[in-house]
């Protein structure tokens, strides 16, 4: 049987609940979960309002001594090139 670690823990006093009470409690839990917007989950970030923060990311073009492995799609240094196939270069980690 699978264990739901996110479920609230039961006290020793709750051992005598009826099946109907358990079903009613479960239905109220599922309706509260279903009412949330599943496509746009919200995250609580420690109370900090980060709505006006913009992230700046600098993307560099491929350097002369780099290649992109066609197996793992990571950018590697030319010293890690194992061989080149028809699809493209393969790194030593993926060739092993």
C-alpha positions, 0 to 999 in steps of 0.5 A: 500500500502506498503511503501519502507522506503529505497527509495530516498525521492521525492522533490516537483519538481518531482511531474510532471514526466511521467510514462515512466520516472518513469519506466526507473528510476525503471529499472535502480535501479533494474539492479544495485541491480541485478548486485550485488553478492546476495550470497556474500553480502559485508558490509561497516564497517566504513572504517576499513579494517578487512580482516586480523582479526581473531576471537578467540572463546573458546568453553567450554564443558558442565559443571556438573551443566548445561543442554541443553533444548530440546525445546529452545536449550539453555544451562541452569543451573540445577536449571532451569530444570523443567522436563525430557521427552523422547526427553531430559530435558525441562527448566522452561521457556519452560514448562510454 
